[in-house]
Amino acid sequence: MEKQQPLSDESNCHMTGNDYKILVDTVENGVRHITAAPSTLVCSKLIDFDLVDGRIHNLKYLAGCNGNLQALGALLEGATVGFAIERLSGINCAGRGTSCSDQLARVLRQVTGGEGK
């Protein structure tokens, strides 16, 4: 019987939802603008938002559950990064091990160095 090879890091990354990518991370006039491509495990294709003084503004998703993601943007308008990370981390959509909101938490954690600030 042939021995199976372990999954590569890339495969493991995809299976856990850590395959998101930061596409844009710029600062202009005190506004940090971030665009990220979430994991291929979720339905949304882009996450776009601004950070000002540790608070989330103008959160928008491209694709995904339109109404729910608009509601998420409305609910998080002006919220602190730490609040969003705490509330959204680990939300699992349909057994995928991640979700559009969990992807936002992961991106926020990465761009703030895990500090949530």
A tleap script that builds the chain and sets N, CA, C and O, in Angstrom:
source leaprc.protein.ff14SB
mol = sequence {
  NMET GLU LYS GLN GLN PRO LEU SER ASP GLU
  SER ASN CYS HIE MET THR GLY ASN ASP TYR
  LYS ILE LEU VAL ASP THR VAL GLU ASN GLY
  VAL ARG HIE ILE THR ALA ALA PRO SER THR
  LEU VAL CYS SER LYS LEU ILE ASP PHE ASP
  LEU VAL ASP GLY ARG ILE HIE ASN LEU LYS
  TYR LEU ALA GLY CYS ASN GLY ASN LEU GLN
  ALA LEU GLY ALA LEU LEU GLU GLY ALA THR
  VAL GLY PHE ALA ILE GLU ARG LEU SER GLY
  ILE ASN CYS ALA GLY ARG GLY THR SER CYS
  SER ASP GLN LEU ALA ARG VAL LEU ARG GLN
  VAL THR GLY GLY GLU GLY CLYS
}
set mol.1.N position { 0.842 -1.178 0.000 }
set mol.1.CA position { 0.000 0.000 0.000 }
set mol.1.C position { 0.891 1.246 0.000 }
set mol.1.O position { 1.850 1.339 0.767 }
set mol.2.N position { 0.563 2.186 -0.861 }
set mol.2.CA position { 1.363 3.399 -1.001 }
set mol.2.C position { 1.077 4.359 0.147 }
set mol.2.O position { -0.074 4.574 0.528 }
set mol.3.N position { 2.139 4.926 0.685 }
set mol.3.CA position { 2.021 5.860 1.804 }
set mol.3.C position { 1.549 7.217 1.280 }
set mol.3.O position { 2.090 7.723 0.296 }
set mol.4.N position { 0.530 7.817 1.938 }
set mol.4.CA position { 0.036 9.115 1.509 }
set mol.4.C position { 0.974 10.210 1.967 }
set mol.4.O position { 1.521 10.167 3.069 }
set mol.5.N position { 1.151 11.194 1.100 }
set mol.5.CA position { 1.965 12.355 1.428 }
set mol.5.C position { 1.139 13.318 2.279 }
set mol.5.O position { -0.060 13.470 2.047 }
set mol.6.N position { 1.752 13.958 3.243 }
set mol.6.CA position { 1.014 14.957 4.017 }
set mol.6.C position { 0.625 16.119 3.118 }
set mol.6.O position { 1.270 16.382 2.103 }
set mol.7.N position { -0.430 16.803 3.504 }
set mol.7.CA position { -0.853 17.970 2.748 }
set mol.7.C position { 0.208 19.051 2.816 }
set mol.7.O position { 0.867 19.224 3.842 }
set mol.8.N position { 0.369 19.768 1.732 }
set mol.8.CA position { 1.338 20.865 1.732 }
set mol.8.C position { 0.816 21.997 2.590 }
set mol.8.O position { -0.365 22.035 2.934 }
set mol.9.N position { 1.704 22.921 2.934 }
set mol.9.CA position { 1.285 24.084 3.710 }
set mol.9.C position { 0.211 24.859 2.971 }
set mol.9.O position { -0.723 25.371 3.587 }
set mol.10.N position { 0.340 24.949 1.644 }
set mol.10.CA position { -0.627 25.688 0.851 }
set mol.10.C position { -2.003 25.038 0.950 }
set mol.10.O position { -3.006 25.739 1.085 }
set mol.11.N position { -2.064 23.715 0.883 }
set mol.11.CA position { -3.343 23.018 1.003 }
set mol.11.C position { -3.934 23.234 2.389 }
set mol.11.O position { -5.127 23.506 2.517 }
set mol.12.N position { -3.118 23.116 3.419 }
set mol.12.CA position { -3.597 23.341 4.775 }
set mol.12.C position { -4.102 24.769 4.943 }
set mol.12.O position { -5.102 25.007 5.620 }
set mol.13.N position { -3.421 25.692 4.337 }
set mol.13.CA position { -3.796 27.094 4.399 }
set mol.13.C position { -5.194 27.270 3.821 }
set mol.13.O position { -6.044 27.926 4.424 }
set mol.14.N position { -5.427 26.684 2.656 }
set mol.14.CA position { -6.728 26.793 2.006 }
set mol.14.C position { -7.818 26.146 2.853 }
set mol.14.O position { -8.912 26.693 2.987 }
set mol.15.N position { -7.523 24.998 3.416 }
set mol.15.CA position { -8.528 24.256 4.169 }
set mol.15.C position { -8.903 24.947 5.476 }
set mol.15.O position { -9.977 24.681 6.014 }
set mol.16.N position { -8.068 25.808 5.991 }
set mol.16.CA position { -8.359 26.487 7.248 }
set mol.16.C position { -8.817 27.924 7.048 }
set mol.16.O position { -9.140 28.604 8.022 }
set mol.17.N position { -8.852 28.396 5.823 }
set mol.17.CA position { -9.292 29.758 5.558 }
set mol.17.C position { -8.209 30.799 5.704 }
set mol.17.O position { -8.505 31.993 5.726 }
set mol.18.N position { -6.955 30.377 5.803 }
set mol.18.CA position { -5.860 31.332 5.936 }
set mol.18.C position { -5.265 31.734 4.597 }
set mol.18.O position { -4.152 32.258 4.546 }
set mol.19.N position { -5.996 31.495 3.513 }
set mol.19.CA position { -5.480 31.844 2.193 }
set mol.19.C position { -5.931 33.237 1.742 }
set mol.19.O position { -5.867 33.554 0.555 }
set mol.20.N position { -6.385 34.064 2.682 }
set mol.20.CA position { -6.740 35.443 2.326 }
set mol.20.C position { -5.459 36.212 1.980 }
set mol.20.O position { -4.357 35.817 2.357 }
set mol.21.N position { -5.638 37.327 1.248 }
set mol.21.CA position { -4.485 38.147 0.858 }
set mol.21.C position { -4.818 39.617 1.029 }
set mol.21.O position { -5.911 40.059 0.674 }
set mol.22.N position { -3.882 40.369 1.570 }
set mol.22.CA position { -4.017 41.821 1.647 }
set mol.22.C position { -3.577 42.357 0.285 }
set mol.22.O position { -2.429 42.163 -0.117 }
set mol.23.N position { -4.473 43.023 -0.417 }
set mol.23.CA position { -4.165 43.534 -1.754 }
set mol.23.C position { -3.733 44.996 -1.720 }
set mol.23.O position { -2.853 45.408 -2.475 }
set mol.24.N position { -4.353 45.769 -0.847 }
set mol.24.CA position { -4.051 47.205 -0.724 }
set mol.24.C position { -3.970 47.529 0.759 }
set mol.24.O position { -4.829 47.121 1.541 }
set mol.25.N position { -2.933 48.264 1.140 }
set mol.25.CA position { -2.786 48.747 2.517 }
set mol.25.C position { -2.048 50.075 2.435 }
set mol.25.O position { -0.817 50.117 2.444 }
set mol.26.N position { -2.814 51.157 2.355 }
set mol.26.CA position { -2.234 52.486 2.177 }
set mol.26.C position { -2.735 53.425 3.271 }
set mol.26.O position { -3.787 53.200 3.869 }
set mol.27.N position { -1.964 54.475 3.519 }
set mol.27.CA position { -2.369 55.508 4.472 }
set mol.27.C position { -2.288 56.849 3.765 }
set mol.27.O position { -1.273 57.194 3.160 }
set mol.28.N position { -3.384 57.600 3.855 }
set mol.28.CA position { -3.410 58.940 3.279 }
set mol.28.C position { -4.259 59.834 4.185 }
set mol.28.O position { -5.410 59.516 4.484 }
set mol.29.N position { -3.685 60.940 4.610 }
set mol.29.CA position { -4.379 61.894 5.487 }
set mol.29.C position { -4.958 61.229 6.738 }
set mol.29.O position { -6.069 61.548 7.161 }
set mol.30.N position { -4.200 60.308 7.321 }
set mol.30.CA position { -4.624 59.662 8.552 }
set mol.30.C position { -5.634 58.535 8.384 }
set mol.30.O position { -6.093 57.956 9.368 }
set mol.31.N position { -5.979 58.224 7.135 }
set mol.31.CA position { -6.934 57.146 6.861 }
set mol.31.C position { -6.170 55.964 6.268 }
set mol.31.O position { -5.523 56.083 5.228 }
set mol.32.N position { -6.257 54.830 6.945 }
set mol.32.CA position { -5.626 53.616 6.442 }
set mol.32.C position { -6.673 52.855 5.641 }
set mol.32.O position { -7.700 52.447 6.182 }
set mol.33.N position { -6.414 52.667 4.357 }
set mol.33.CA position { -7.358 51.979 3.468 }
set mol.33.C position { -6.846 50.573 3.184 }
set mol.33.O position { -5.694 50.382 2.797 }
set mol.34.N position { -7.720 49.598 3.383 }
set mol.34.CA position { -7.340 48.201 3.196 }
set mol.34.C position { -8.333 47.508 2.288 }
set mol.34.O position { -9.546 47.638 2.453 }
set mol.35.N position { -7.803 46.769 1.325 }
set mol.35.CA position { -8.596 45.884 0.479 }
set mol.35.C position { -7.961 44.511 0.570 }
set mol.35.O position { -6.750 44.365 0.407 }
set mol.36.N position { -8.782 43.508 0.831 }
set mol.36.CA position { -8.282 42.140 0.965 }
set mol.36.C position { -9.132 41.189 0.144 }
set mol.36.O position { -10.332 41.397 -0.037 }
set mol.37.N position { -8.492 40.148 -0.347 }
set mol.37.CA position { -9.198 39.047 -1.001 }
set mol.37.C position { -9.361 37.958 0.057 }
set mol.37.O position { -8.370 37.392 0.516 }
set mol.38.N position { -10.602 37.660 0.448 }
set mol.38.CA position { -10.799 36.646 1.479 }
set mol.38.C position { -10.498 35.236 0.968 }
set mol.38.O position { -10.253 35.033 -0.221 }
set mol.39.N position { -10.521 34.292 1.864 }
set mol.39.CA position { -10.305 32.887 1.522 }
set mol.39.C position { -11.254 32.451 0.410 }
set mol.39.O position { -12.379 32.938 0.306 }
set mol.40.N position { -10.785 31.538 -0.404 }
set mol.40.CA position { -11.634 30.969 -1.456 }
set mol.40.C position { -12.729 30.080 -0.867 }
set mol.40.O position { -13.608 29.625 -1.599 }
set mol.41.N position { -12.692 29.829 0.430 }
set mol.41.CA position { -13.735 29.037 1.081 }
set mol.41.C position { -15.028 29.824 1.275 }
set mol.41.O position { -16.081 29.225 1.492 }
set mol.42.N position { -14.969 31.155 1.200 }
set mol.42.CA position { -16.161 31.976 1.430 }
set mol.42.C position { -16.674 32.554 0.125 }
set mol.42.O position { -15.979 32.542 -0.891 }
set mol.43.N position { -17.893 33.057 0.164 }
set mol.43.CA position { -18.558 33.550 -1.047 }
set mol.43.C position { -18.111 34.947 -1.471 }
set mol.43.O position { -18.123 35.260 -2.662 }
set mol.44.N position { -17.717 35.789 -0.518 }
set mol.44.CA position { -17.300 37.141 -0.896 }
set mol.44.C position { -15.968 37.097 -1.640 }
set mol.44.O position { -15.162 36.185 -1.453 }
set mol.45.N position { -15.759 38.090 -2.474 }
set mol.45.CA position { -14.550 38.141 -3.303 }
set mol.45.C position { -13.567 39.221 -2.855 }
set mol.45.O position { -12.363 39.092 -3.076 }
set mol.46.N position { -14.071 40.283 -2.227 }
set mol.46.CA position { -13.217 41.364 -1.723 }
set mol.46.C position { -13.807 41.920 -0.440 }
set mol.46.O position { -15.023 41.942 -0.254 }
set mol.47.N position { -12.924 42.366 0.440 }
set mol.47.CA position { -13.304 43.102 1.643 }
set mol.47.C position { -12.558 44.424 1.581 }
set mol.47.O position { -11.340 44.448 1.409 }
set mol.48.N position { -13.290 45.526 1.722 }
set mol.48.CA position { -12.716 46.858 1.566 }
set mol.48.C position { -13.169 47.720 2.739 }
set mol.48.O position { -14.361 47.775 3.041 }
set mol.49.N position { -12.230 48.392 3.403 }
set mol.49.CA position { -12.595 49.230 4.545 }
set mol.49.C position { -11.486 50.223 4.847 }
set mol.49.O position { -10.371 50.128 4.335 }
set mol.50.N position { -11.836 51.186 5.703 }
set mol.50.CA position { -10.884 52.178 6.198 }
set mol.50.C position { -10.736 52.003 7.699 }
set mol.50.O position { -11.665 51.577 8.385 }
set mol.51.N position { -9.554 52.337 8.197 }
set mol.51.CA position { -9.293 52.405 9.632 }
set mol.51.C position { -8.855 53.829 9.962 }
set mol.51.O position { -7.927 54.362 9.354 }
set mol.52.N position { -9.529 54.428 10.924 }
set mol.52.CA position { -9.174 55.760 11.398 }
set mol.52.C position { -9.141 55.697 12.921 }
set mol.52.O position { -10.154 55.413 13.560 }
set mol.53.N position { -7.971 55.963 13.497 }
set mol.53.CA position { -7.809 55.928 14.955 }
set mol.53.C position { -8.319 54.622 15.561 }
set mol.53.O position { -8.968 54.627 16.607 }
set mol.54.N position { -8.021 53.501 14.896 }
set mol.54.CA position { -8.391 52.194 15.430 }
set mol.54.C position { -9.858 51.834 15.274 }
set mol.54.O position { -10.331 50.873 15.880 }
set mol.55.N position { -10.579 52.600 14.467 }
set mol.55.CA position { -12.010 52.347 14.246 }
set mol.55.C position { -12.287 52.055 12.778 }
set mol.55.O position { -11.645 52.602 11.881 }
set mol.56.N position { -13.257 51.181 12.561 }
set mol.56.CA position { -13.607 50.716 11.213 }
set mol.56.C position { -14.615 51.670 10.576 }
set mol.56.O position { -15.579 52.096 11.213 }
set mol.57.N position { -14.371 51.997 9.305 }
set mol.57.CA position { -15.290 52.844 8.539 }
set mol.57.C position { -15.402 52.314 7.112 }
set mol.57.O position { -14.470 51.713 6.579 }
set mol.58.N position { -16.554 52.550 6.513 }
set mol.58.CA position { -16.792 52.267 5.083 }
set mol.58.C position { -16.571 50.801 4.706 }
set mol.58.O position { -16.060 50.514 3.624 }
set mol.59.N position { -16.949 49.872 5.587 }
set mol.59.CA position { -16.765 48.448 5.307 }
set mol.59.C position { -17.706 48.015 4.189 }
set mol.59.O position { -18.918 48.220 4.262 }
set mol.60.N position { -17.127 47.414 3.156 }
set mol.60.CA position { -17.899 46.906 2.024 }
set mol.60.C position { -17.323 45.562 1.602 }
set mol.60.O position { -16.115 45.334 1.667 }
set mol.61.N position { -18.212 44.685 1.172 }
set mol.61.CA position { -17.822 43.392 0.612 }
set mol.61.C position { -18.273 43.349 -0.830 }
set mol.61.O position { -19.305 43.922 -1.179 }
set mol.62.N position { -17.512 42.677 -1.666 }
set mol.62.CA position { -17.921 42.391 -3.035 }
set mol.62.C position { -18.346 40.936 -3.065 }
set mol.62.O position { -17.568 40.048 -2.716 }
set mol.63.N position { -19.580 40.690 -3.482 }
set mol.63.CA position { -20.187 39.359 -3.546 }
set mol.63.C position { -20.468 38.852 -2.134 }
set mol.63.O position { -20.183 39.540 -1.154 }
set mol.64.N position { -21.017 37.672 -2.038 }
set mol.64.CA position { -21.411 37.125 -0.749 }
set mol.64.C position { -22.881 37.387 -0.479 }
set mol.64.O position { -23.616 37.772 -1.388 }
set mol.65.N position { -23.313 37.188 0.730 }
set mol.65.CA position { -24.712 37.391 1.133 }
set mol.65.C position { -24.952 38.884 1.297 }
set mol.65.O position { -24.719 39.440 2.371 }
set mol.66.N position { -25.409 39.522 0.256 }
set mol.66.CA position { -25.468 40.972 0.160 }
set mol.66.C position { -26.115 41.650 1.367 }
set mol.66.O position { -25.518 42.553 1.951 }
set mol.67.N position { -27.294 41.243 1.742 }
set mol.67.CA position { -27.986 41.889 2.858 }
set mol.67.C position { -27.240 41.732 4.164 }
set mol.67.O position { -27.088 42.697 4.913 }
set mol.68.N position { -26.773 40.530 4.449 }
set mol.68.CA position { -26.046 40.289 5.693 }
set mol.68.C position { -24.744 41.074 5.740 }
set mol.68.O position { -24.371 41.595 6.790 }
set mol.69.N position { -24.061 41.162 4.624 }
set mol.69.CA position { -22.777 41.868 4.620 }
set mol.69.C position { -22.970 43.380 4.675 }
set mol.69.O position { -22.130 44.088 5.231 }
set mol.70.N position { -24.072 43.889 4.102 }
set mol.70.CA position { -24.388 45.308 4.277 }
set mol.70.C position { -24.699 45.592 5.749 }
set mol.70.O position { -24.286 46.618 6.290 }
set mol.71.N position { -25.426 44.679 6.388 }
set mol.71.CA position { -25.747 44.843 7.808 }
set mol.71.C position { -24.471 44.834 8.648 }
set mol.71.O position { -24.333 45.624 9.582 }
set mol.72.N position { -23.546 43.942 8.317 }
set mol.72.CA position { -22.278 43.884 9.044 }
set mol.72.C position { -21.548 45.221 8.936 }
set mol.72.O position { -21.030 45.730 9.930 }
set mol.73.N position { -21.507 45.789 7.731 }
set mol.73.CA position { -20.869 47.089 7.544 }
set mol.73.C position { -21.542 48.176 8.362 }
set mol.73.O position { -20.869 49.018 8.957 }
set mol.74.N position { -22.881 48.161 8.396 }
set mol.74.CA position { -23.621 49.167 9.164 }
set mol.74.C position { -23.371 48.992 10.665 }
set mol.74.O position { -23.177 49.974 11.381 }
set mol.75.N position { -23.375 47.759 11.131 }
set mol.75.CA position { -23.169 47.501 12.561 }
set mol.75.C position { -21.757 47.831 13.025 }
set mol.75.O position { -21.555 48.245 14.166 }
set mol.76.N position { -20.777 47.646 12.137 }
set mol.76.CA position { -19.379 47.894 12.533 }
set mol.76.C position { -18.903 49.314 12.241 }
set mol.76.O position { -17.765 49.652 12.566 }
set mol.77.N position { -19.739 50.148 11.642 }
set mol.77.CA position { -19.326 51.522 11.345 }
set mol.77.C position { -18.947 52.222 12.650 }
set mol.77.O position { -19.777 52.388 13.544 }
set mol.78.N position { -17.688 52.628 12.745 }
set mol.78.CA position { -17.181 53.319 13.932 }
set mol.78.C position { -16.751 52.402 15.066 }
set mol.78.O position { -16.282 52.876 16.100 }
set mol.79.N position { -16.907 51.090 14.884 }
set mol.79.CA position { -16.512 50.139 15.937 }
set mol.79.C position { -14.995 50.024 16.007 }
set mol.79.O position { -14.301 50.247 15.015 }
set mol.80.N position { -14.489 49.677 17.176 }
set mol.80.CA position { -13.048 49.471 17.306 }
set mol.80.C position { -12.656 48.150 16.654 }
set mol.80.O position { -13.463 47.229 16.532 }
set mol.81.N position { -11.413 48.087 16.247 }
set mol.81.CA position { -10.878 46.864 15.658 }
set mol.81.C position { -10.967 45.719 16.662 }
set mol.81.O position { -11.348 44.607 16.299 }
set mol.82.N position { -10.620 45.979 17.915 }
set mol.82.CA position { -10.676 44.943 18.946 }
set mol.82.C position { -12.077 44.372 19.116 }
set mol.82.O position { -12.241 43.161 19.266 }
set mol.83.N position { -13.084 45.235 19.095 }
set mol.83.CA position { -14.472 44.790 19.198 }
set mol.83.C position { -14.818 43.856 18.047 }
set mol.83.O position { -15.407 42.796 18.258 }
set mol.84.N position { -14.454 44.247 16.831 }
set mol.84.CA position { -14.766 43.427 15.650 }
set mol.84.C position { -14.063 42.078 15.715 }
set mol.84.O position { -14.673 41.046 15.435 }
set mol.85.N position { -12.799 42.080 16.080 }
set mol.85.CA position { -12.050 40.822 16.173 }
set mol.85.C position { -12.681 39.908 17.212 }
set mol.85.O position { -12.862 38.715 16.965 }
set mol.86.N position { -13.013 40.452 18.357 }
set mol.86.CA position { -13.605 39.653 19.434 }
set mol.86.C position { -14.939 39.042 19.019 }
set mol.86.O position { -15.202 37.870 19.287 }
set mol.87.N position { -15.767 39.830 18.374 }
set mol.87.CA position { -17.112 39.367 18.015 }
set mol.87.C position { -17.146 38.451 16.793 }
set mol.87.O position { -17.994 37.561 16.716 }
set mol.88.N position { -16.237 38.655 15.840 }
set mol.88.CA position { -16.336 37.947 14.562 }
set mol.88.C position { -15.429 36.730 14.426 }
set mol.88.O position { -15.678 35.864 13.588 }
set mol.89.N position { -14.387 36.654 15.235 }
set mol.89.CA position { -13.437 35.547 15.124 }
set mol.89.C position { -14.126 34.212 15.359 }
set mol.89.O position { -14.874 34.035 16.321 }
set mol.90.N position { -13.854 33.285 14.462 }
set mol.90.CA position { -14.343 31.925 14.627 }
set mol.90.C position { -15.740 31.652 14.114 }
set mol.90.O position { -16.212 30.519 14.218 }
set mol.91.N position { -16.425 32.649 13.560 }
set mol.91.CA position { -17.752 32.385 12.997 }
set mol.91.C position { -17.586 31.465 11.799 }
set mol.91.O position { -16.785 31.727 10.901 }
set mol.92.N position { -18.351 30.393 11.801 }
set mol.92.CA position { -18.231 29.331 10.809 }
set mol.92.C position { -19.480 29.322 9.929 }
set mol.92.O position { -20.594 29.214 10.442 }
set mol.93.N position { -19.312 29.433 8.644 }
set mol.93.CA position { -20.427 29.414 7.698 }
set mol.93.C position { -20.492 28.054 7.004 }
set mol.93.O position { -19.559 27.660 6.304 }
set mol.94.N position { -21.570 27.362 7.199 }
set mol.94.CA position { -21.862 26.111 6.488 }
set mol.94.C position { -20.740 25.078 6.600 }
set mol.94.O position { -20.465 24.352 5.645 }
set mol.95.N position { -20.100 25.012 7.759 }
set mol.95.CA position { -19.063 24.008 7.980 }
set mol.95.C position { -17.757 24.257 7.254 }
set mol.95.O position { -16.951 23.340 7.100 }
set mol.96.N position { -17.535 25.486 6.803 }
set mol.96.CA position { -16.309 25.814 6.063 }
set mol.96.C position { -15.115 26.076 6.977 }
set mol.96.O position { -13.975 26.107 6.515 }
set mol.97.N position { -15.367 26.263 8.253 }
set mol.97.CA position { -14.294 26.583 9.188 }
set mol.97.C position { -13.960 28.057 9.209 }
set mol.97.O position { -13.048 28.476 9.922 }
set mol.98.N position { -14.678 28.843 8.446 }
set mol.98.CA position { -14.493 30.292 8.377 }
set mol.98.C position { -15.779 30.881 7.816 }
set mol.98.O position { -16.725 30.153 7.515 }
set mol.99.N position { -15.810 32.183 7.680 }
set mol.99.CA position { -16.964 32.889 7.112 }
set mol.99.C position { -16.478 34.245 6.618 }
set mol.99.O position { -15.326 34.617 6.839 }
set mol.100.N position { -17.350 34.975 5.957 }
set mol.100.CA position { -16.975 36.315 5.503 }
set mol.100.C position { -16.613 37.205 6.693 }
set mol.100.O position { -15.673 37.996 6.618 }
set mol.101.N position { -17.360 37.074 7.786 }
set mol.101.CA position { -17.058 37.899 8.965 }
set mol.101.C position { -15.778 37.434 9.663 }
set mol.101.O position { -15.004 38.264 10.138 }
set mol.102.N position { -15.546 36.130 9.733 }
set mol.102.CA position { -14.298 35.610 10.295 }
set mol.102.C position { -13.111 36.060 9.453 }
set mol.102.O position { -12.042 36.344 9.994 }
set mol.103.N position { -13.286 36.127 8.142 }
set mol.103.CA position { -12.209 36.596 7.267 }
set mol.103.C position { -11.859 38.043 7.583 }
set mol.103.O position { -10.684 38.410 7.584 }
set mol.104.N position { -12.869 38.871 7.852 }
set mol.104.CA position { -12.605 40.257 8.249 }
set mol.104.C position { -11.789 40.274 9.537 }
set mol.104.O position { -10.820 41.026 9.641 }
set mol.105.N position { -12.165 39.458 10.517 }
set mol.105.CA position { -11.423 39.400 11.779 }
set mol.105.C position { -9.972 38.993 11.540 }
set mol.105.O position { -9.064 39.558 12.151 }
set mol.106.N position { -9.745 38.028 10.668 }
set mol.106.CA position { -8.379 37.577 10.370 }
set mol.106.C position { -7.570 38.690 9.702 }
set mol.106.O position { -6.403 38.902 10.031 }
set mol.107.N position { -8.199 39.393 8.767 }
set mol.107.CA position { -7.512 40.507 8.088 }
set mol.107.C position { -7.193 41.599 9.106 }
set mol.107.O position { -6.074 42.112 9.137 }
set mol.108.N position { -8.164 41.952 9.931 }
set mol.108.CA position { -7.933 42.984 10.954 }
set mol.108.C position { -6.790 42.589 11.881 }
set mol.108.O position { -5.938 43.414 12.212 }
set mol.109.N position { -6.772 41.336 12.296 }
set mol.109.CA position { -5.699 40.855 13.183 }
set mol.109.C position { -4.340 41.008 12.490 }
set mol.109.O position { -3.367 41.432 13.113 }
set mol.110.N position { -4.280 40.664 11.206 }
set mol.110.CA position { -3.010 40.756 10.496 }
set mol.110.C position { -2.557 42.203 10.331 }
set mol.110.O position { -1.399 42.521 10.599 }
set mol.111.N position { -3.440 43.063 9.903 }
set mol.111.CA position { -3.021 44.438 9.612 }
set mol.111.C position { -2.750 45.259 10.873 }
set mol.111.O position { -2.098 46.301 10.810 }
set mol.112.N position { -3.249 44.790 12.014 }
set mol.112.CA position { -2.957 45.497 13.271 }
set mol.112.C position { -1.894 44.762 14.086 }
set mol.112.O position { -1.630 45.127 15.232 }
set mol.113.N position { -1.289 43.742 13.507 }
set mol.113.CA position { -0.273 42.993 14.220 }
set mol.113.C position { -0.823 42.189 15.389 }
set mol.113.O position { -0.109 41.898 16.348 }
set mol.114.N position { -2.109 41.832 15.297 }
set mol.114.CA position { -2.735 41.036 16.342 }
set mol.114.C position { -3.152 41.837 17.558 }
set mol.114.O position { -3.704 41.291 18.513 }
set mol.115.N position { -2.888 43.125 17.524 }
set mol.115.CA position { -3.166 43.975 18.688 }
set mol.115.C position { -4.603 44.409 18.760 }
set mol.115.O position { -5.089 44.763 19.834 }
set mol.116.N position { -5.306 44.389 17.625 }
set mol.116.CA position { -6.673 44.857 17.628 }
set mol.116.C position { -6.805 46.352 17.834 }
set mol.116.O position { -7.833 46.836 18.309 }
set mol.117.N position { -5.744 47.093 17.469 }
set mol.117.CA position { -5.769 48.560 17.658 }
set mol.117.C position { -5.697 49.255 16.328 }
set mol.117.O position { -5.705 50.485 16.273 }
savepdb mol mol.pdb
quit
